Amino acid sequence: MKIIIISNTSRSLYNFRLGLIDTLRKKRIDIVLCAAYDEYSTKLKERGHKLILIKLDRKGINPFKDLMLIKNFYRIFRKEKPDLTLHFSIKPNIYGAIAARLAGVKCINTVTGLGYVFIEENLLLEFVKILYKISFRFPENIFFQNIDNLNFFVNKNIISKNKAILVSGSGVNVKYFHPDFCKEFKRKNKNLVFLFLGRLLWDKGIDQFVKASEIVRQKYPQTEFCLLGRIDKGNPNAVPEKVIRNWEKEKLIKYLGTTYDVRSFICKSDAVVLPSLHTEGLPRSLLEGMAMAKPIITTDIPGCREVAEDGKNGFLVRPKDYNALARGMIQLIELSLKDREKLGSFGREKAVEKFDENNIINNYLEAITAIVKK
């Protein structure tokens, strides 16, 4: 059997799909990866994966470029002759599904979130809905990472409900992200550290994080606020590097840059924070923090609220309200060490029970087996 797995970036394949990819390979399935080039492309090849590079513009919708994307996917499918293709992220979902249909190849789509396009009602959103409605007729199954996204697609008559499969995000490797990893790290001081982990995008609530830091520091001036993640220049919602450097100069945050292994930074933090503004899938940064027994603070929106239980493994706050975010941070600061550890322990237990990536991988294996047997 041969399966092609497509995402918009090599980075997303490496960080979010590697468990699935390796499991499929162990089952002697021929796997071909397809994504745009970035710093993770070489790492995928070093692991022995066949990677076909594509040009994919994530900044907007250009009908001519996107028609070429369908053409390129179609050529790849005709040449590789896969039994099945798996699509992740918006453009592979839409144009990959159309190309698969034209090439006579079965496919599975995965909706990991609605993206920045769905933040506000406009003509672009209506156009995207039409594209979804056309292309999502073709997949055998469509995986969703939270019930709100699934209901949105069903209620808007974009998909038939019998095609939908609900899973708990991309999952997290609870053996790799384990609190025992932190035993070798010693803290330099007792200052509490709040860590934002992920792509530096406006719609992830970066400005909320920074504004909250100003409020918290008025009461607890030694508190540290750190940003860890790439400046995603290919995304129209990216926070410009100049803005981040200015925040650094004003000593509002510490920018930690990027890393292939986030675990040491999670170890050196006291909480992982994601003040996202709109619907997420199931945020990987929160799952990683939970798996390493760190409290989390996030906004009460679809995707995030499935992960955080207010007062049990962290705090849920109103979205787009940096004052509420600051209050959540102060609430955590004022807890005893023992109570903070309780939040972290509950999060670890929840990550193991509900978000272990092996459970999600098994969902894909079941769907793949059922499709191939048809």
Residue pairs with C-beta under 8 A, 6 or more apart in sequence:
1 29
1 30
1 83
1 84
1 372
2 29
2 30
2 31
2 32
2 80
2 81
2 82
2 83
3 24
3 29
3 30
3 31
3 32
3 82
3 83
3 84
3 85
3 86
3 368
4 31
4 32
4 33
4 34
4 76
4 77
4 80
4 82
4 84
4 85
4 86
5 13
5 17
5 20
5 21
5 31
5 32
5 33
5 34
5 85
5 86
5 88
6 33
6 34
6 35
6 73
6 85
6 86
6 87
6 88
6 92
6 96
7 13
7 16
7 17
7 34
7 35
7 87
7 88
7 89
7 92
8 35
8 36
8 56
8 58
8 88
8 89
8 90
8 91
8 92
9 35
9 36
9 38
9 40
9 89
10 33
10 35
10 36
10 37
10 38
10 39
10 40
10 41
10 43
10 44
10 51
11 38
11 39
11 40
11 230
12 35
12 88
12 89
13 21
13 33
13 35
13 40
13 44
13 88
14 40
14 43
14 44
15 40
15 284
16 88
16 112
16 170
16 284
17 88
17 170
19 171
19 173
19 357
19 358
19 361
20 357
20 360
20 361
20 364
21 31
21 33
21 49
23 361
23 365
24 31
24 368
25 31
27 365
31 49
31 50
32 50
32 51
32 52
32 80
32 82
33 44
33 49
33 50
33 51
33 52
34 51
34 52
34 53
34 54
34 73
34 76
34 92
35 41
35 51
35 53
35 54
35 56
36 53
36 54
36 55
36 56
37 53
41 51
41 53
43 260
44 51
45 51
52 76
52 80
54 69
54 72
54 73
54 76
55 72
56 69
56 91
56 92
57 65
57 234
58 91
58 234
58 235
59 234
59 235
59 236
60 236
61 124
61 127
61 128
66 91
66 95
69 91
69 95
70 95
70 98
70 99
70 102
71 99
73 92
73 95
73 96
73 99
73 100
74 99
74 102
74 103
77 85
77 99
77 100
77 103
77 105
78 103
82 105
83 105
83 106
83 372
84 105
84 106
84 107
84 108
84 368
84 371
84 372
85 96
85 100
85 105
85 106
85 107
85 108
86 107
86 108
86 110
86 364
87 93
87 96
87 97
87 107
87 108
87 109
87 110
87 139
88 110
88 112
89 112
90 115
90 117
90 128
93 109
93 110
93 111
93 132
93 135
93 136
94 131
94 132
94 135
95 135
96 107
96 109
97 107
97 109
97 135
97 136
97 138
97 139
98 134
98 135
98 138
100 106
100 107
100 138
100 139
101 107
101 138
106 140
106 371
106 374
107 138
107 139
107 140
108 139
108 140
108 141
108 142
108 143
108 364
108 367
108 368
108 371
109 136
109 139
109 141
109 142
109 143
110 142
110 143
110 144
110 145
111 142
111 143
111 144
111 145
111 149
111 150
111 153
111 281
112 145
112 170
112 281
113 145
113 149
113 279
113 280
113 281
113 303
114 149
114 152
114 278
114 279
116 201
116 203
116 235
116 236
116 237
116 278
117 124
117 125
117 128
118 125
118 128
118 278
118 279
119 203
119 277
119 278
129 156
129 158
132 153
132 158
133 156
133 157
133 158
136 142
136 153
136 158
136 159
136 163
139 163
140 163
140 367
140 371
140 374
141 163
141 164
141 165
141 367
141 371
142 153
142 159
142 163
142 164
142 165
143 164
143 165
143 166
143 167
143 363
143 364
143 367
144 150
144 153
144 164
144 165
144 166
144 167
145 166
145 167
145 168
145 169
145 170
145 281
145 282
145 303
146 166
146 169
146 279
146 280
146 281
146 282
146 302
146 303
146 306
147 166
147 302
147 306
148 279
148 302
148 303
149 279
149 281
149 302
149 303
150 164
150 166
152 158
153 159
153 164
154 160
154 161
154 164
165 363
165 367
167 360
167 363
168 282
168 306
168 354
168 355
168 359
168 360
169 281
169 282
169 283
169 284
169 287
169 307
169 355
169 360
170 281
170 282
170 284
170 357
170 360
171 287
171 355
171 356
171 357
171 358
171 359
171 360
171 361
172 284
172 287
172 288
172 290
172 291
172 351
172 355
172 356
172 357
173 291
173 357
174 291
174 351
174 352
174 355
174 356
174 357
176 263
177 263
177 266
177 287
177 288
177 291
177 292
177 351
178 291
178 292
179 292
179 293
179 344
179 348
181 263
181 267
181 292
182 263
182 266
182 267
182 292
185 264
185 267
185 268
187 268
189 222
191 222
191 223
191 224
192 220
192 222
192 223
192 224
192 270
192 271
192 332
192 333
193 223
193 224
193 225
193 226
193 268
193 269
193 270
193 271
194 209
194 213
194 223
194 224
194 225
194 226
194 269
194 270
194 271
194 273
194 297
194 329
195 226
195 228
195 265
195 266
195 269
195 271
195 272
195 273
195 289
196 204
196 206
196 209
196 225
196 226
196 227
196 228
196 229
196 272
196 273
196 274
196 285
197 228
197 229
197 262
197 265
197 266
197 272
197 274
197 285
197 288
197 289
198 204
198 228
198 229
198 274
198 283
198 284
198 285
199 229
199 230
199 232
199 235
199 238
200 206
200 227
200 229
200 230
200 231
200 232
200 238
200 239
200 244
201 232
201 235
201 237
201 238
201 239
202 237
202 238
202 239
202 277
203 237
203 276
203 277
203 278
204 274
204 275
204 276
204 277
205 274
205 275
205 276
205 277
205 299
205 319
205 320
205 325
206 227
206 239
207 322
208 275
208 277
208 320
208 321
208 322
208 325
209 225
209 227
209 253
209 273
209 275
209 322
209 325
210 225
210 247
210 252
210 253
211 322
211 326
212 275
212 322
212 323
212 325
212 326
212 329
213 223
213 225
213 252
213 253
214 252
215 322
215 323
215 326
216 223
216 225
216 326
216 329
216 330
216 333
217 223
219 330
220 330
220 333
223 329
223 333
224 254
225 252
225 253
225 254
226 253
226 254
226 255
226 256
226 265
226 269
227 244
227 253
227 254
227 255
227 256
228 256
228 257
228 258
228 259
228 262
228 265
229 258
230 258
231 238
231 239
231 240
231 241
231 244
232 238
244 253
244 255
245 255
247 253
247 255
248 254
248 255
256 265
259 265
262 288
263 288
263 292
266 272
266 288
266 289
266 292
266 294
267 292
269 289
269 294
270 294
270 295
270 332
270 340
271 289
271 294
271 295
271 296
271 297
271 314
271 329
271 332
272 285
272 286
272 288
272 289
272 290
272 294
272 295
272 296
272 297
273 296
273 297
273 298
273 325
273 329
274 280
274 283
274 285
274 286
274 296
274 297
274 298
274 299
274 304
275 297
275 298
275 299
275 317
275 319
275 322
275 325
276 283
276 298
276 299
276 301
276 303
276 304
276 319
277 299
277 301
277 319
277 320
278 301
278 319
279 301
279 302
279 303
280 301
280 302
280 303
280 304
281 303
282 303
282 306
282 307
282 355
283 298
283 303
283 304
283 307
286 296
286 298
286 304
286 307
286 308
287 307
287 351
287 355
289 295
289 296
289 347
290 296
290 307
290 313
290 347
290 348
290 350
290 351
290 355
291 347
291 348
291 351
291 352
291 355
292 348
293 341
293 344
293 345
293 347
293 348
294 344
294 347
295 313
295 314
295 315
295 332
295 340
295 343
295 344
295 347
296 307
296 308
296 313
296 314
296 347
297 308
297 314
297 315
297 317
297 325
297 328
297 329
297 332
298 304
298 307
298 308
298 314
298 316
298 317
299 316
299 317
299 318
299 319
299 320
299 325
300 316
300 317
300 318
300 319
301 319
304 316
305 316
307 355
308 314
308 315
308 316
309 316
309 346
309 350
310 316
312 343
312 346
313 343
313 344
313 346
313 347
313 350
314 332
314 343
314 347
315 328
315 331
315 332
316 328
317 324
317 325
317 327
317 328
318 324
332 340
332 343
335 343
